[in-house]
Amino acid sequence: MRDLATEFEAERGRLLLAAHRMLGSRSDAEDAVQETWLRYASALADPAARAEIRDLRGWLTTTCARICLDVLRSARVRREAYVGQWLPEPIVTPLDSGGGSDGFAPDPAERAVRTDQVGTALLVVLDRLSPEQRVAFVLHDVFALPFARVADVLGATEAAARQLASRARRAVSAPEAPRHTADPAEHRRVVAAFVAAAESGELERLVALLAPDVVFVGDSNGHFPTARRPVVGAGAVGRFTLGILDRAGRHGHRVLARPVLVDGALGLRVDARDTDGRPMRMVTAFAVHDGRITGIFNQANPEKLADLPPLDPTDAWPPRL
């Protein structure tokens, strides 16, 4: 008798990784993988459906991708009511831990997602694609599925699938997309310099660390004040960043901060209060290229940060990097 659970669990991490790249949300990815399991179990209970599963990995990937495509299409409708900008749900990991029970760490099924991240910058660019382009790009360029299988997922011709992936590829490599090429050492050096400059309050010092076309994207879904549109340009982003820190520390409110990995790269966890004194937590990711920051992605939507534990009172601003 086949051990369905063991067979599926062997593929769960890979499916979760694919789903997260297609959806940009850990919770949505988990739901898609769970629905894949339910369909797999149902198929094996039907002799005719079971006979069609000749390549288990391919069948599971295709099934999961179809579920993700449906989620992406419906998400386009849901986001029409979203307030301001949208950022993917960040995957936050402690710097000194590969996993535990502290609210950050992955269970075994999520480990593949957290150890093979593509970075917030790429997830943001992927979100600008159409659902079909995103699925085609992830399945073919990331997971090397042949275009015949991609076309089957999309319900399109093989030529159309190739074109969708090609358009996605051009968007990902477009000059205006935030570039992130720094290795971990350079990334840490630049982020540490950014924190020190922000703490000094010196605009010129901060601007020197920003690329001329740097972009700041903030997501709070209307819960807290943030820019409704991307802030672009070194001077504008520098002033906006200093303004955030000024507001967060006003009225004697204490700002707590801790360096963490955000989607696989060094970022920041910050607990502060808004202008009305309400508790606010933020997760900030950075894209770095040629020694300068090209993108700052500030997630402040509490709905996407609900699983994060509060910071310890010893995590004072500025964080040690």
BALOBA-1460 file (C-alpha; in Angstrom, 3 decimals):
// residues 321
<rec num="1" residu="m" x="0.000" y="0.000" z="0.000"/>
<rec num="2" residu="r" x="1.358" y="3.405" z="-0.949"/>
<rec num="3" residu="d" x="2.186" y="5.800" z="1.865"/>
<rec num="4" residu="l" x="0.479" y="8.906" z="0.468"/>
<rec num="5" residu="a" x="1.634" y="11.200" z="3.229"/>
<rec num="6" residu="t" x="5.296" y="10.216" z="2.858"/>
<rec num="7" residu="e" x="5.204" y="10.639" z="-0.912"/>
<rec num="8" residu="f" x="3.611" y="14.045" z="-0.626"/>
<rec num="9" residu="e" x="5.784" y="15.283" z="2.232"/>
<rec num="10" residu="a" x="8.870" y="14.569" z="0.125"/>
<rec num="11" residu="e" x="7.592" y="17.202" z="-2.320"/>
<rec num="12" residu="r" x="6.008" y="19.665" z="0.112"/>
<rec num="13" residu="g" x="9.030" y="21.934" z="0.510"/>
<rec num="14" residu="r" x="9.489" y="22.274" z="-3.232"/>
<rec num="15" residu="l" x="5.778" y="22.958" z="-3.752"/>
<rec num="16" residu="l" x="5.785" y="25.581" z="-1.009"/>
<rec num="17" residu="l" x="8.784" y="27.278" z="-2.581"/>
<rec num="18" residu="a" x="7.091" y="27.385" z="-5.995"/>
<rec num="19" residu="a" x="3.788" y="28.586" z="-4.542"/>
<rec num="20" residu="h" x="5.462" y="31.335" z="-2.530"/>
<rec num="21" residu="r" x="7.262" y="32.656" z="-5.592"/>
<rec num="22" residu="m" x="4.046" y="32.636" z="-7.562"/>
<rec num="23" residu="l" x="1.873" y="34.174" z="-4.830"/>
<rec num="24" residu="g" x="4.227" y="36.287" z="-2.702"/>
<rec num="25" residu="s" x="2.363" y="35.254" z="0.457"/>
<rec num="26" residu="r" x="3.352" y="32.513" z="2.858"/>
<rec num="27" residu="s" x="-0.203" y="31.950" z="4.061"/>
<rec num="28" residu="d" x="-1.579" y="31.784" z="0.506"/>
<rec num="29" residu="a" x="1.242" y="29.438" z="-0.467"/>
<rec num="30" residu="e" x="0.464" y="27.143" z="2.458"/>
<rec num="31" residu="d" x="-3.205" y="27.094" z="1.475"/>
<rec num="32" residu="a" x="-2.306" y="26.258" z="-2.143"/>
<rec num="33" residu="v" x="-0.084" y="23.378" z="-1.055"/>
<rec num="34" residu="q" x="-2.761" y="22.044" z="1.272"/>
<rec num="35" residu="e" x="-5.304" y="22.151" z="-1.560"/>
<rec num="36" residu="t" x="-2.786" y="20.274" z="-3.724"/>
<rec num="37" residu="w" x="-2.606" y="17.562" z="-1.076"/>
<rec num="38" residu="l" x="-6.394" y="17.257" z="-0.990"/>
<rec num="39" residu="r" x="-6.547" y="16.898" z="-4.768"/>
<rec num="40" residu="y" x="-3.735" y="14.345" z="-4.701"/>
<rec num="41" residu="a" x="-5.482" y="12.236" z="-2.077"/>
<rec num="42" residu="s" x="-8.740" y="12.467" z="-4.031"/>
<rec num="43" residu="a" x="-7.035" y="11.427" z="-7.267"/>
<rec num="44" residu="l" x="-5.471" y="8.358" z="-5.668"/>
<rec num="45" residu="a" x="-8.885" y="7.284" z="-4.399"/>
<rec num="46" residu="d" x="-10.115" y="7.166" z="-8.008"/>
<rec num="47" residu="p" x="-8.489" y="4.393" z="-10.119"/>
<rec num="48" residu="a" x="-8.979" y="6.344" z="-13.365"/>
<rec num="49" residu="a" x="-7.468" y="9.527" z="-11.943"/>
<rec num="50" residu="r" x="-4.653" y="7.588" z="-10.285"/>
<rec num="51" residu="a" x="-3.670" y="6.062" z="-13.600"/>
<rec num="52" residu="e" x="-3.011" y="9.535" z="-14.981"/>
<rec num="53" residu="i" x="-0.327" y="10.249" z="-12.358"/>
<rec num="54" residu="r" x="2.742" y="8.894" z="-14.161"/>
<rec num="55" residu="d" x="5.134" y="11.621" z="-13.007"/>
<rec num="56" residu="l" x="4.301" y="12.483" z="-9.402"/>
<rec num="57" residu="r" x="6.529" y="15.565" z="-9.147"/>
<rec num="58" residu="g" x="5.227" y="16.945" z="-12.440"/>
<rec num="59" residu="w" x="1.609" y="16.219" z="-11.523"/>
<rec num="60" residu="l" x="1.909" y="17.902" z="-8.123"/>
<rec num="61" residu="t" x="3.711" y="20.937" z="-9.558"/>
<rec num="62" residu="t" x="1.116" y="21.330" z="-12.311"/>
<rec num="63" residu="t" x="-1.783" y="20.978" z="-9.888"/>
<rec num="64" residu="c" x="-0.272" y="23.454" z="-7.430"/>
<rec num="65" residu="a" x="0.453" y="25.927" z="-10.243"/>
<rec num="66" residu="r" x="-3.161" y="25.806" z="-11.462"/>
<rec num="67" residu="i" x="-4.353" y="26.537" z="-7.936"/>
<rec num="68" residu="c" x="-1.903" y="29.455" z="-7.681"/>
<rec num="69" residu="l" x="-3.064" y="30.813" z="-11.037"/>
<rec num="70" residu="d" x="-6.653" y="30.893" z="-9.790"/>
<rec num="71" residu="v" x="-5.524" y="32.649" z="-6.598"/>
<rec num="72" residu="l" x="-3.562" y="35.246" z="-8.566"/>
<rec num="73" residu="r" x="-6.510" y="35.988" z="-10.818"/>
<rec num="74" residu="s" x="-8.853" y="36.480" z="-7.890"/>
<rec num="75" residu="a" x="-6.247" y="38.540" z="-6.041"/>
<rec num="76" residu="r" x="-6.289" y="41.112" z="-8.840"/>
<rec num="77" residu="v" x="-9.942" y="41.735" z="-8.030"/>
<rec num="78" residu="r" x="-9.392" y="41.826" z="-4.264"/>
<rec num="79" residu="r" x="-6.565" y="44.329" z="-4.529"/>
<rec num="80" residu="e" x="-8.806" y="46.908" z="-6.143"/>
<rec num="81" residu="a" x="-9.990" y="47.665" z="-2.596"/>
<rec num="82" residu="y" x="-6.454" y="47.712" z="-1.157"/>
<rec num="83" residu="v" x="-5.359" y="51.055" z="0.302"/>
<rec num="84" residu="g" x="-2.056" y="52.338" z="-1.029"/>
<rec num="85" residu="q" x="0.801" y="50.164" z="-2.194"/>
<rec num="86" residu="w" x="1.071" y="46.397" z="-1.897"/>
<rec num="87" residu="l" x="4.147" y="44.442" z="-0.838"/>
<rec num="88" residu="p" x="4.530" y="40.674" z="-0.464"/>
<rec num="89" residu="e" x="4.241" y="39.161" z="2.974"/>
<rec num="90" residu="p" x="7.862" y="39.058" z="4.222"/>
<rec num="91" residu="i" x="9.567" y="35.913" z="5.377"/>
<rec num="92" residu="v" x="11.462" y="36.979" z="8.497"/>
<rec num="93" residu="t" x="14.241" y="34.831" z="9.960"/>
<rec num="94" residu="p" x="16.579" y="35.499" z="12.903"/>
<rec num="95" residu="l" x="20.171" y="36.187" z="11.870"/>
<rec num="96" residu="d" x="21.593" y="33.633" z="14.279"/>
<rec num="97" residu="s" x="19.113" y="30.818" z="13.799"/>
<rec num="98" residu="g" x="18.105" y="28.407" z="11.117"/>
<rec num="99" residu="g" x="14.900" y="27.554" z="12.907"/>
<rec num="100" residu="g" x="13.259" y="27.279" z="16.288"/>
<rec num="101" residu="s" x="10.021" y="27.968" z="18.051"/>
<rec num="102" residu="d" x="10.288" y="31.733" z="18.421"/>
<rec num="103" residu="g" x="7.619" y="32.735" z="15.930"/>
<rec num="104" residu="f" x="10.116" y="33.355" z="13.129"/>
<rec num="105" residu="a" x="11.257" y="29.881" z="12.308"/>
<rec num="106" residu="p" x="9.956" y="27.570" z="9.635"/>
<rec num="107" residu="d" x="8.579" y="24.119" z="10.166"/>
<rec num="108" residu="p" x="10.313" y="21.457" z="8.024"/>
<rec num="109" residu="a" x="7.956" y="22.076" z="5.108"/>
<rec num="110" residu="e" x="8.822" y="25.776" z="5.003"/>
<rec num="111" residu="r" x="12.587" y="25.325" z="5.276"/>
<rec num="112" residu="a" x="13.028" y="25.208" z="1.516"/>
<rec num="113" residu="v" x="11.316" y="28.571" z="1.186"/>
<rec num="114" residu="r" x="13.442" y="30.271" z="3.813"/>
<rec num="115" residu="t" x="16.777" y="28.848" z="2.662"/>
<rec num="116" residu="d" x="16.282" y="29.609" z="-1.038"/>
<rec num="117" residu="q" x="14.945" y="33.140" z="-1.166"/>
<rec num="118" residu="v" x="14.856" y="35.333" z="-4.243"/>
<rec num="119" residu="g" x="14.676" y="38.608" z="-2.317"/>
<rec num="120" residu="t" x="11.968" y="41.173" z="-1.793"/>
<rec num="121" residu="a" x="13.012" y="43.208" z="-4.849"/>
<rec num="122" residu="l" x="12.315" y="40.338" z="-7.231"/>
<rec num="123" residu="l" x="9.038" y="39.471" z="-5.502"/>
<rec num="124" residu="v" x="7.938" y="43.083" z="-5.949"/>
<rec num="125" residu="v" x="8.772" y="42.949" z="-9.666"/>
<rec num="126" residu="l" x="7.013" y="39.599" z="-10.048"/>
<rec num="127" residu="d" x="3.886" y="41.137" z="-8.553"/>
<rec num="128" residu="r" x="3.749" y="43.622" z="-11.418"/>
<rec num="129" residu="l" x="3.339" y="40.800" z="-13.924"/>
<rec num="130" residu="s" x="0.039" y="39.401" z="-15.071"/>
<rec num="131" residu="p" x="-0.931" y="36.134" z="-13.342"/>
<rec num="132" residu="e" x="-0.145" y="34.207" z="-16.521"/>
<rec num="133" residu="q" x="3.260" y="35.842" z="-16.958"/>
<rec num="134" residu="r" x="4.194" y="35.214" z="-13.350"/>
<rec num="135" residu="v" x="3.239" y="31.551" z="-13.440"/>
<rec num="136" residu="a" x="5.010" y="31.010" z="-16.767"/>
<rec num="137" residu="f" x="8.196" y="32.675" z="-15.489"/>
<rec num="138" residu="v" x="8.306" y="30.795" z="-12.188"/>
<rec num="139" residu="l" x="7.507" y="27.399" z="-13.686"/>
<rec num="140" residu="h" x="9.922" y="27.637" z="-16.613"/>
<rec num="141" residu="d" x="12.743" y="29.966" z="-15.575"/>
<rec num="142" residu="v" x="12.901" y="28.968" z="-11.917"/>
<rec num="143" residu="f" x="11.698" y="25.353" z="-11.868"/>
<rec num="144" residu="a" x="12.663" y="24.370" z="-15.428"/>
<rec num="145" residu="l" x="9.304" y="22.926" z="-16.414"/>
<rec num="146" residu="p" x="9.100" y="22.431" z="-20.174"/>
<rec num="147" residu="f" x="6.891" y="24.890" z="-22.031"/>
<rec num="148" residu="a" x="4.518" y="22.082" z="-23.005"/>
<rec num="149" residu="r" x="3.737" y="21.562" z="-19.304"/>
<rec num="150" residu="v" x="3.552" y="25.322" z="-18.667"/>
<rec num="151" residu="a" x="1.099" y="25.671" z="-21.544"/>
<rec num="152" residu="d" x="-1.030" y="22.908" z="-20.022"/>
<rec num="153" residu="v" x="-1.183" y="24.808" z="-16.712"/>
<rec num="154" residu="l" x="-2.143" y="28.046" z="-18.438"/>
<rec num="155" residu="g" x="-4.602" y="26.498" z="-20.851"/>
<rec num="156" residu="a" x="-2.656" y="28.100" z="-23.677"/>
<rec num="157" residu="t" x="-0.545" y="27.073" z="-26.639"/>
<rec num="158" residu="e" x="3.130" y="26.347" z="-26.186"/>
<rec num="159" residu="a" x="3.984" y="29.405" z="-28.283"/>
<rec num="160" residu="a" x="1.827" y="31.595" z="-26.039"/>
<rec num="161" residu="a" x="3.505" y="30.182" z="-22.918"/>
<rec num="162" residu="r" x="6.923" y="31.008" z="-24.377"/>
<rec num="163" residu="q" x="5.811" y="34.557" z="-25.103"/>
<rec num="164" residu="l" x="4.427" y="35.036" z="-21.591"/>
<rec num="165" residu="a" x="7.687" y="33.858" z="-20.019"/>
<rec num="166" residu="s" x="9.695" y="36.072" z="-22.370"/>
<rec num="167" residu="r" x="7.687" y="39.169" z="-21.426"/>
<rec num="168" residu="a" x="8.101" y="38.348" z="-17.748"/>
<rec num="169" residu="r" x="11.839" y="37.925" z="-18.234"/>
<rec num="170" residu="r" x="12.105" y="41.365" z="-19.830"/>
<rec num="171" residu="a" x="10.147" y="42.942" z="-16.972"/>
<rec num="172" residu="v" x="12.384" y="41.295" z="-14.356"/>
<rec num="173" residu="s" x="15.536" y="42.611" z="-16.057"/>
<rec num="174" residu="a" x="14.125" y="46.048" z="-16.955"/>
<rec num="175" residu="p" x="16.407" y="48.997" z="-16.056"/>
<rec num="176" residu="e" x="13.728" y="50.579" z="-13.856"/>
<rec num="177" residu="a" x="13.380" y="47.468" z="-11.676"/>
<rec num="178" residu="p" x="15.269" y="47.793" z="-8.348"/>
<rec num="179" residu="r" x="18.573" y="45.969" z="-8.767"/>
<rec num="180" residu="h" x="19.881" y="43.663" z="-6.066"/>
<rec num="181" residu="t" x="23.294" y="42.181" z="-6.820"/>
<rec num="182" residu="a" x="25.210" y="42.677" z="-3.566"/>
<rec num="183" residu="d" x="26.738" y="39.704" z="-1.802"/>
<rec num="184" residu="p" x="25.923" y="39.313" z="1.920"/>
<rec num="185" residu="a" x="29.054" y="41.170" z="3.073"/>
<rec num="186" residu="e" x="28.424" y="44.203" z="0.867"/>
<rec num="187" residu="h" x="24.730" y="44.156" z="1.706"/>
<rec num="188" residu="r" x="25.485" y="44.214" z="5.443"/>
<rec num="189" residu="r" x="28.027" y="47.019" z="5.038"/>
<rec num="190" residu="v" x="25.621" y="49.231" z="3.105"/>
<rec num="191" residu="v" x="22.650" y="48.584" z="5.404"/>
<rec num="192" residu="a" x="24.817" y="49.274" z="8.479"/>
<rec num="193" residu="a" x="25.975" y="52.549" z="6.919"/>
<rec num="194" residu="f" x="22.354" y="53.413" z="6.113"/>
<rec num="195" residu="v" x="21.277" y="52.869" z="9.733"/>
<rec num="196" residu="a" x="24.188" y="54.977" z="11.014"/>
<rec num="197" residu="a" x="23.370" y="57.776" z="8.560"/>
<rec num="198" residu="a" x="19.685" y="57.677" z="9.447"/>
<rec num="199" residu="e" x="20.548" y="57.822" z="13.148"/>
<rec num="200" residu="s" x="22.776" y="60.860" z="12.557"/>
<rec num="201" residu="g" x="19.899" y="62.712" z="10.925"/>
<rec num="202" residu="e" x="22.275" y="64.065" z="8.255"/>
<rec num="203" residu="l" x="20.448" y="64.118" z="4.945"/>
<rec num="204" residu="e" x="23.559" y="64.420" z="2.775"/>
<rec num="205" residu="r" x="25.171" y="61.447" z="4.490"/>
<rec num="206" residu="l" x="22.042" y="59.391" z="3.927"/>
<rec num="207" residu="v" x="21.583" y="60.448" z="0.304"/>
<rec num="208" residu="a" x="25.163" y="59.397" z="-0.482"/>
<rec num="209" residu="l" x="24.151" y="55.788" z="0.228"/>
<rec num="210" residu="l" x="21.139" y="55.873" z="-2.084"/>
<rec num="211" residu="a" x="21.139" y="55.249" z="-5.822"/>
<rec num="212" residu="p" x="19.872" y="58.247" z="-7.817"/>
<rec num="213" residu="d" x="16.788" y="56.252" z="-8.873"/>
<rec num="214" residu="v" x="16.201" y="54.547" z="-5.521"/>
<rec num="215" residu="v" x="12.575" y="53.707" z="-4.770"/>
<rec num="216" residu="f" x="10.808" y="53.525" z="-1.393"/>
<rec num="217" residu="v" x="7.659" y="51.404" z="-1.222"/>
<rec num="218" residu="g" x="5.516" y="51.294" z="1.918"/>
<rec num="219" residu="d" x="2.580" y="48.980" z="2.612"/>
<rec num="220" residu="s" x="0.148" y="49.469" z="5.500"/>
<rec num="221" residu="n" x="-3.233" y="48.946" z="3.768"/>
<rec num="222" residu="g" x="-4.439" y="52.143" z="5.419"/>
<rec num="223" residu="h" x="-3.680" y="51.026" z="8.996"/>
<rec num="224" residu="f" x="-0.860" y="53.561" z="9.422"/>
<rec num="225" residu="p" x="0.253" y="56.650" z="7.496"/>
<rec num="226" residu="t" x="2.637" y="55.830" z="4.650"/>
<rec num="227" residu="a" x="3.259" y="56.934" z="1.093"/>
<rec num="228" residu="r" x="0.321" y="56.012" z="-1.147"/>
<rec num="229" residu="r" x="2.691" y="55.885" z="-4.132"/>
<rec num="230" residu="p" x="6.361" y="54.943" z="-4.483"/>
<rec num="231" residu="v" x="8.806" y="57.621" z="-3.391"/>
<rec num="232" residu="v" x="11.516" y="57.889" z="-6.061"/>
<rec num="233" residu="g" x="14.912" y="59.588" z="-6.053"/>
<rec num="234" residu="a" x="17.723" y="59.821" z="-3.502"/>
<rec num="235" residu="g" x="16.744" y="63.211" z="-2.088"/>
<rec num="236" residu="a" x="13.049" y="62.378" z="-1.754"/>
<rec num="237" residu="v" x="13.702" y="58.954" z="-0.223"/>
<rec num="238" residu="g" x="16.282" y="60.394" z="2.180"/>
<rec num="239" residu="r" x="13.884" y="63.062" z="3.454"/>
<rec num="240" residu="f" x="11.027" y="60.555" z="3.694"/>
<rec num="241" residu="t" x="13.187" y="58.116" z="5.697"/>
<rec num="242" residu="l" x="14.271" y="60.765" z="8.173"/>
<rec num="243" residu="g" x="10.656" y="61.851" z="8.505"/>
<rec num="244" residu="i" x="9.592" y="58.307" z="9.417"/>
<rec num="245" residu="l" x="12.228" y="58.094" z="12.144"/>
<rec num="246" residu="d" x="11.303" y="61.521" z="13.456"/>
<rec num="247" residu="r" x="7.627" y="60.627" z="13.715"/>
<rec num="248" residu="a" x="8.368" y="57.228" z="15.263"/>
<rec num="249" residu="g" x="10.455" y="58.764" z="18.049"/>
<rec num="250" residu="r" x="8.232" y="61.725" z="18.816"/>
<rec num="251" residu="h" x="6.563" y="62.291" z="22.208"/>
<rec num="252" residu="g" x="9.155" y="60.167" z="23.966"/>
<rec num="253" residu="h" x="8.020" y="56.922" z="22.341"/>
<rec num="254" residu="r" x="10.738" y="54.300" z="22.357"/>
<rec num="255" residu="v" x="11.787" y="52.725" z="19.067"/>
<rec num="256" residu="l" x="12.945" y="49.100" z="19.199"/>
<rec num="257" residu="a" x="14.844" y="47.496" z="16.333"/>
<rec num="258" residu="r" x="16.548" y="44.230" z="15.500"/>
<rec num="259" residu="p" x="18.490" y="43.093" z="12.415"/>
<rec num="260" residu="v" x="16.856" y="40.084" z="10.770"/>
<rec num="261" residu="l" x="16.838" y="38.300" z="7.453"/>
<rec num="262" residu="v" x="13.953" y="39.492" z="5.286"/>
<rec num="263" residu="d" x="13.328" y="37.224" z="2.309"/>
<rec num="264" residu="g" x="16.862" y="35.932" z="2.705"/>
<rec num="265" residu="a" x="18.751" y="39.263" z="2.965"/>
<rec num="266" residu="l" x="19.654" y="41.524" z="5.883"/>
<rec num="267" residu="g" x="16.786" y="43.787" z="6.893"/>
<rec num="268" residu="l" x="15.226" y="45.330" z="9.980"/>
<rec num="269" residu="r" x="12.436" y="44.586" z="12.436"/>
<rec num="270" residu="v" x="11.165" y="47.775" z="14.071"/>
<rec num="271" residu="d" x="8.577" y="48.281" z="16.805"/>
<rec num="272" residu="a" x="7.456" y="51.872" z="17.350"/>
<rec num="273" residu="r" x="4.307" y="53.958" z="17.700"/>
<rec num="274" residu="d" x="2.501" y="56.032" z="15.138"/>
<rec num="275" residu="t" x="1.603" y="59.708" z="15.520"/>
<rec num="276" residu="d" x="-1.488" y="58.736" z="17.540"/>
<rec num="277" residu="g" x="0.541" y="56.584" z="19.912"/>
<rec num="278" residu="r" x="-0.707" y="53.270" z="18.527"/>
<rec num="279" residu="p" x="1.765" y="50.347" z="18.569"/>
<rec num="280" residu="m" x="3.201" y="49.783" z="15.123"/>
<rec num="281" residu="r" x="5.592" y="47.145" z="13.858"/>
<rec num="282" residu="m" x="7.499" y="47.287" z="10.615"/>
<rec num="283" residu="v" x="9.720" y="44.996" z="8.570"/>
<rec num="284" residu="t" x="12.099" y="46.709" z="6.166"/>
<rec num="285" residu="a" x="13.978" y="45.048" z="3.315"/>
<rec num="286" residu="f" x="16.701" y="46.575" z="1.145"/>
<rec num="287" residu="a" x="17.958" y="46.054" z="-2.395"/>
<rec num="288" residu="v" x="21.635" y="46.908" z="-2.901"/>
<rec num="289" residu="h" x="23.597" y="47.341" z="-6.142"/>
<rec num="290" residu="d" x="27.092" y="48.781" z="-6.703"/>
<rec num="291" residu="g" x="27.420" y="49.862" z="-3.080"/>
<rec num="292" residu="r" x="24.170" y="51.825" z="-2.967"/>
<rec num="293" residu="i" x="20.617" y="51.109" z="-1.951"/>
<rec num="294" residu="t" x="18.300" y="50.830" z="-4.953"/>
<rec num="295" residu="g" x="15.122" y="49.843" z="-3.109"/>
<rec num="296" residu="i" x="13.641" y="50.149" z="0.383"/>
<rec num="297" residu="f" x="10.546" y="48.047" z="1.047"/>
<rec num="298" residu="n" x="8.739" y="48.864" z="4.278"/>
<rec num="299" residu="q" x="6.009" y="46.456" z="5.358"/>
<rec num="300" residu="a" x="3.740" y="47.928" z="8.062"/>
<rec num="301" residu="n" x="0.474" y="46.111" z="7.369"/>
<rec num="302" residu="p" x="-0.338" y="44.315" z="10.653"/>
<rec num="303" residu="e" x="-2.316" y="41.698" z="8.735"/>
<rec num="304" residu="k" x="0.933" y="40.538" z="7.108"/>
<rec num="305" residu="l" x="3.007" y="40.700" z="10.306"/>
<rec num="306" residu="a" x="0.602" y="39.052" z="12.744"/>
<rec num="307" residu="d" x="2.863" y="36.035" z="13.363"/>
<rec num="308" residu="l" x="5.863" y="38.074" z="14.472"/>
<rec num="309" residu="p" x="6.538" y="38.191" z="18.216"/>
<rec num="310" residu="p" x="7.119" y="41.571" z="19.898"/>
<rec num="311" residu="l" x="10.703" y="42.712" z="20.168"/>
<rec num="312" residu="d" x="12.585" y="42.497" z="23.428"/>
<rec num="313" residu="p" x="13.065" y="45.797" z="25.345"/>
<rec num="314" residu="t" x="16.818" y="45.331" z="24.915"/>
<rec num="315" residu="d" x="16.425" y="45.682" z="21.128"/>
<rec num="316" residu="a" x="17.007" y="49.412" z="21.146"/>
<rec num="317" residu="w" x="17.395" y="51.724" z="18.162"/>
<rec num="318" residu="p" x="19.825" y="51.894" z="16.455"/>
<rec num="319" residu="p" x="20.265" y="48.141" z="15.962"/>
<rec num="320" residu="r" x="23.680" y="46.553" z="16.030"/>
<rec num="321" residu="l" x="24.611" y="45.420" z="12.519"/>
